[in-house]
């Protein structure tokens, strides 16, 4: 009896194995599921700039993308209401003196406002290059394909303007037809190649972060033709980028009365997030938090109403965290700490600028030591700006960002001491200079 029981058990196992193999073979031979509407309502031509046409095939994504035009709700430290950084924090007027960012520096509105906002910003003038449109329009992929980025960037902003009718949209991130996520910005392609990386080998989850790097990165305009370039040749860490700029001898402007060759950071969200942050190391993508999956009936899709996860934490954070109240409180604690640390760094930078300015005005200043102070300040202010211009108030990578601010503060104080040493005037060690400015700084006209 026991012998028959063993054979029956073996028979059941064999039968289950055969059934499992049959199921796997069946599934393997099924056609892959299509992400797009099959058949599509309309055929989308390659690099089609009009997102409303894509919206006929993907109405839910298009409906949510349009919300970025009107979602102007702020969080504690950010948002999309176009508030002025210069008015919220007048220290930045001092820090950007001599540069266009001291005239107008507003927080970004949603994607659908990108073209209107760049067309009206005071920083644009008759000499501005077309490069300033690079991250603003879904017209760009087709224009880059037709013209080449070098000829595109060599044009004036005013001459390119008639070609730019559509704000950021589908063509900036997707390949028509397949809807796969792709690199569309040649500058990103060049930067990845410089590091020996091939984005076509990346997983879809990786691409849900990489496509954001088409725009949300640090960059500069290289050469007389203002060629859009990401400073990633040596890597994407802050020290590697500073080393790159120093080797190149690049500067964005010279700070008045100091002789400091200054650098202006842009919006290095990608560099910050991918620098070993907790979420990045866990395999989380930008889109997981800023474009979370939602359901409408039987449909599951990624919301294209791109905004801060703090505005919908149950949906954005709740996919992984069960206690979203704790998460929000944790974010607030981190951002408050970073904000207060950032202000302390700004005070140190302003003291450094004041000391260097006073030292430079002295006839008997020790030039070599003053040059050391200038270089220290250049690097210190760029470190601060790398954090300040990044749109998470520290949350994308708290430990890394707090270290950058600590290093920036330390270097700014060293610059102040070096300028004092160069001048032989101990009064240049004054701290809290910002609080003596009367009246408080206001944006330059």
Beta strands, then each sheet from edge to edge (+ up, - down):
strand 1: 220-222
strand 2: 227-229
strand 3: 253-255
strand 4: 260-262
strand 5: 293-296
strand 6: 299-302
sheet 1: 1+ 2-
sheet 2: 3+ 4-
sheet 3: 5+ 6-
end
